[in-house]
């Protein structure tokens, strides 16, 4: 006679068997970009062989749709479906077009908090000596100091998640498989370091990340960010 515990175990096993297999980790592992000249280096690119080997960056939407299309036979781990490939190609072309049309700004120099687009090296003034006039060249005062303009930072949320997980892997290399699987699921959900800090045990259970790994990810975001400052 089956006990209540036996029935619960059977139900949990049945739910696991019905759950569709995820290929996300395999896709990301297969298409990690190793080309140093690529703007997406160390992240994930699909190398489009029918388009001259062009690198098409893979984002969280792409890998989620790619994974969805595998069970129906529209895609494999090595080849995305037509709709995913078209999406990646379109986004890559939009990025290239935006880069080409971005206006080139003339470099600026900040001198004592006053911005000048063009700063003459010398100036001339006239001095009257009797009946003659002499031009005297003067240089800028030595008290002037040059300050560089602040450079705005543009952080990629997916790259931040990737770097954060790699930081954990370096700390505990024995958990590399669990951490890489967690990274893939966080990327699919579009998580950022800010949202990871707010996740709780139930949130991690909902996206099928082990609670122990999940709570480590939540608790150590602050430590990781402080170490980068």
C-alpha positions in Angstrom: 0.0 0.0 0.0 1.4 3.4 -1.0 2.0 6.0 1.7 1.3 9.7 1.3 5.0 10.2 0.8 5.2 7.7 -2.0 2.3 9.4 -3.8 4.0 12.8 -3.4 7.3 11.4 -4.8 5.4 9.9 -7.8 3.6 13.2 -8.5 6.9 15.2 -8.3 8.5 12.7 -10.7 5.6 12.9 -13.1 5.8 16.7 -13.1 9.5 16.6 -13.8 9.0 14.1 -16.7 6.3 16.4 -18.3 8.5 19.5 -18.0 10.0 20.3 -21.4 13.7 19.9 -21.7 15.7 23.1 -21.8 18.5 23.5 -24.4 19.4 27.0 -23.3 22.7 26.1 -21.6 23.8 23.9 -24.5 23.0 26.7 -27.0 25.0 29.3 -25.0 27.9 26.9 -24.5 27.9 26.1 -28.2 27.9 29.7 -29.3 30.2 31.4 -26.9 32.1 34.1 -29.0 35.9 33.6 -29.0 36.8 36.0 -31.7 38.7 38.8 -30.0 37.9 41.4 -32.7 34.1 40.9 -32.2 32.2 43.6 -30.2 30.4 40.7 -28.5 33.6 38.8 -27.5 33.3 36.4 -24.5 29.5 36.7 -24.8 27.4 34.8 -27.4 27.3 35.0 -31.2 25.8 32.9 -33.9 28.3 32.6 -36.8 26.1 32.9 -39.8 27.8 30.7 -42.4 25.4 31.6 -45.2 26.1 35.3 -44.7 29.9 35.2 -45.0 30.5 34.0 -41.4 29.0 37.2 -39.9 28.8 37.3 -36.1 25.2 37.8 -35.0 24.9 38.6 -31.2 22.5 36.3 -29.3 20.4 38.1 -26.7 18.0 36.6 -24.1 14.9 36.8 -26.4 16.8 35.0 -29.2 18.0 32.1 -27.0 14.5 31.7 -25.5 12.8 31.5 -28.9 15.6 29.3 -30.2 15.0 26.9 -27.3 11.2 26.9 -28.0 11.7 26.0 -31.7 13.9 22.9 -31.0 11.2 20.4 -29.9 9.2 21.2 -33.1 12.2 20.5 -35.3 12.5 24.0 -36.6 15.9 24.4 -35.0 18.8 22.5 -33.5 21.4 23.5 -31.0 23.8 24.2 -33.9 21.3 26.0 -36.2 18.5 28.5 -35.1 15.1 28.6 -36.7 14.5 31.0 -39.6 12.6 33.4 -37.4 15.4 33.6 -34.8 18.1 34.0 -37.4 16.1 36.8 -39.1 15.6 38.5 -35.7 19.4 38.4 -34.9 20.3 39.6 -38.4 17.8 42.5 -38.2 19.2 43.6 -34.8 22.8 43.4 -36.0 22.0 45.5 -39.1 20.2 48.1 -37.0 23.2 48.3 -34.7 25.6 48.7 -37.7 23.5 51.4 -39.3 23.3 53.3 -36.0 27.1 53.2 -35.7 27.5 54.5 -39.2 25.1 57.4 -38.8 26.3 58.5 -35.3 27.6 62.1 -35.7 31.2 62.7 -35.0 31.7 65.3 -32.3 34.7 67.6 -32.2 36.8 66.9 -29.2 36.4 69.4 -26.4 38.9 70.8 -23.9 37.8 72.0 -20.4 40.0 74.9 -19.2 39.2 76.0 -15.7 35.6 74.6 -16.1 35.1 76.7 -19.4 34.6 74.5 -22.5 36.2 75.6 -25.7 35.8 73.8 -29.1 38.9 75.5 -30.5 41.6 77.0 -28.4 44.3 79.1 -30.0 47.8 78.4 -28.8 48.9 82.1 -28.8 47.3 85.6 -29.0 48.8 88.9 -30.2 48.3 92.3 -28.8 49.6 95.7 -30.1 51.8 98.0 -28.0 52.5 101.6 -29.0 56.1 102.7 -28.8 56.4 106.4 -29.8 55.4 106.5 -33.5 55.7 102.7 -34.1 53.5 99.8 -33.2 54.9 96.4 -32.2 53.0 93.1 -32.1 53.8 91.1 -29.0 52.9 87.4 -28.8 51.5 86.2 -25.5 51.0 82.7 -24.3 48.2 81.5 -22.0 48.9 82.0 -18.3 50.7 79.2 -16.6 47.9 78.9 -14.0 45.5 77.4 -16.5 45.0 73.6 -16.0 43.6 71.1 -18.4 40.9 68.7 -17.2 39.6 65.7 -19.2 35.9 65.4 -19.8 34.1 62.6 -17.9 33.5 59.5 -20.0 29.9 58.2 -19.6 29.8 54.5 -18.8 27.4 52.2 -20.7 26.9 48.9 -18.9 25.4 45.9 -20.7 23.1 44.0 -18.3 23.7 40.6 -19.9 27.5 41.2 -19.7 27.1 42.1 -16.0 25.3 38.9 -15.3 27.9 36.9 -17.2 30.8 38.6 -15.3 29.0 38.1 -12.0 28.5 34.3 -12.6 32.1 34.0 -13.7 33.1 35.6 -10.4 31.2 33.0 -8.5 32.8 30.2 -10.7 36.2 31.4 -9.8 35.3 31.3 -6.1 33.7 27.8 -6.3 34.8 26.0 -9.5 33.1 22.8 -8.3 29.7 24.5 -8.9 30.5 25.5 -12.5 27.7 23.4 -14.0 25.1 24.7 -11.5 26.2 28.3 -12.0 26.3 28.2 -15.8 22.8 26.7 -15.8 21.7 29.5 -13.4 23.3 32.1 -15.7 21.4 30.8 -18.7 18.1 31.0 -16.8 18.8 34.5 -15.5 19.6 35.7 -19.1 16.4 34.2 -20.4 14.4 36.0 -17.8 16.2 39.3 -18.7 17.6 39.7 -15.1 20.0 42.4 -14.1 22.3 42.6 -11.1 19.7 45.0 -9.5 16.8 42.6 -10.0 18.9 39.6 -8.8 19.5 41.4 -5.5 15.7 41.4 -5.0 15.0 37.7 -5.7 13.8 35.4 -3.0 13.6 31.6 -2.5 10.2 31.4 -4.2 11.5 33.5 -7.2 14.4 31.0 -7.7 12.0 28.1 -7.4 9.8 29.5 -10.1 12.7 29.7 -12.6 14.1 26.3 -11.5 17.4 27.5 -9.9 18.5 25.6 -6.8 17.7 27.7 -3.7 21.3 27.4 -2.3 22.8 28.8 -5.5 20.0 31.4 -5.8 20.4 32.8 -2.4 24.2 33.0 -2.9 23.6 35.1 -6.0 21.2 37.4 -4.2 23.3 37.8 -1.1 26.7 38.5 -2.7 25.7 41.1 -5.4 26.7 43.9 -3.0 30.1 42.3 -2.2 30.8 41.8 -5.9 29.9 45.4 -6.9 31.9 46.8 -4.0 35.0 44.8 -5.1 34.7 46.4 -8.6 34.6 50.0 -7.4 
